[in-house]
Amino acid sequence: MENFLERFLILKKLPKIMTMIAARKMAVIPKKIMMAAAVINVGTSHAVVSQSVTEELLSLTNLTLKTSL
């Protein structure tokens, strides 16, 4: 019975734990977006640079979404 209660409590806390992990991983993205925005603003004439940054940003977002799921 004790084992069952322990498992139940762990399962009950799991969504909160997963949300916290996802929130920590997502907190990294705004910094990267700000950096990418700065690079794009600085290098507006360099379309290749901004395109590669945008592609990297998209892949980063996809990666984070996959890991948080």
N, C-alpha and C positions, 0 to 999 in steps of 0.2 A: 504493500500500500504506500509506503514511504517513497519508494522508487517511482511509482506512478505520479505522486504529487510533485516530486522534483522535476520529472519530465514535463508535466503540465505547466509548471511555473516557467520552465525554460522556453517552452513553445509559446507561452503567453508573452514573454519578453522579446522573442525573436523579431517580430516586425519592428519594434523600437530599435533594436540593435542594427537591423538591416538598414533602417532609415538613417541612423546615425552614420553608418559606414558610407552610404550613398551620398549623404550631405557633405561629408568630409571630402569625398572624391570630386563632387561637383564644385566645391569651393575653389578647387585648383583652376577650373575653366574660366571664371571671370577674369583672373589675372592674365591668362593666355589671350583671352579676347581683347583685353585692354592693350596688351603688347602688340597683338596683330593689328589692331586699329591704329596704333601709333605708327607702326611700320607702313601701313597703307597710306596714312596721312602724309608721312614724310616722302614716300616714294610713289606719289600718284602718277608721275610720268613713267615709272617703271612698272608697267602692267604685269610683267612676268613675275616680279617679286611679290606683288599683292596677290596674284593668282596662286602662287605656291603657298603663301601664308594661309590663304583661305582654304586651300585643299588640306593643308596640315591641320588647320582648326577643325574642319569637318571630320577628318579621320580621328582626331582626338576626342571630339564629342561622341562619335559613334563608339569608340573604344570605351569611354566612360559609361555610356548608357549600357553597353553589353556587360561591363563588369559590375555595374550596380544592379542589374537584373540577375 
